[in-house]
Amino acid sequence: MMQQVATTAFAAAWEPRDYAAVASAVVAIVAVISGYFINRNTLAAAKQNSDATIWQKSNELEIKEIQAKLDSFYGPFRYMSQVNMLLNRDLRSRQNDLKFLLIEKLFDQNWRKKLPDGERALLEEIVAKAKELREFIASHLGMIDQKVLPYLARVSAHYRMIELAYENKLGNDSQLFVSLYVFPRQIDEVMRLEVERLERRRAILMARPSAPPPPIELLELPSELTLKDWPNPRREQRPELNMPVGLPTS
């Protein structure tokens, strides 16, 4: 009986506007909670889209750099090298000498004088291509992987010796140069491995253009492609030639 009286009194104390105020407050709380979750999801989606856009631009830039290396250096270099190889093989096939080595034969003035016009033209073209290849390498150093660089340095050194020997600037003793400046045959395989590595990286980036890519694969060269050690004679230190290091003044 007392509970009914209390309930009736409580109900009588509330007016419709009181119920409206409570309802408004509840709606506001619900709106705030809903807004929080909606905003959180919106921000998460926005961040995800922003990250995807950033990665897409980064991947596109890396793809562009890889393509530039393939189109501007590795492709043309391999093509020019193949042309020069064909010319060398043609000239070698015309010689009755199973041990024919161009850098060695260039020291033989009698051989050069006896060359027919066609073979002399071949020789001139080979030397011209050697210079062209050497200068091409030098103008694209920024595109070359550090592990490939030593091989191309040997190639450039070989081509320069071909030029100098052709110009009769190396004297008469070929043995002083032949063993050291012989063409590094490893270069073809090294270039193939590097091109395949770049193509694999490009394929990975293109497969998931908006996702963070895995770490860049490093160029791995098998031991059989190792270059012969270059001479590095010992030299005594000469302290009198060392430049003094300036000390800061207080």
ABEGO torsion letter per residue (X at the ends): XAAAAAAAAAAAABBAAAAAAAAAAAAAAAAAAAAAAAAAAAAAAAAAAAAAAAAAAAAAAAAAAAAAAAAAAAAAAAAAAAAAAAAAAAAAAABBBAABBAAAAAABAAAAAABBAAAAAAAAAAAAAAAAAAAAAAAAAAABBAAAAAAAAAAAAAAAAAAAAAAGAAEABAAAAAAAABBBAAAAAAAAAAAAAAAAAAAAAAABAABBBBBBBBBBBBAAABBBBBBBBBBBBBAAABBBBBBBBX
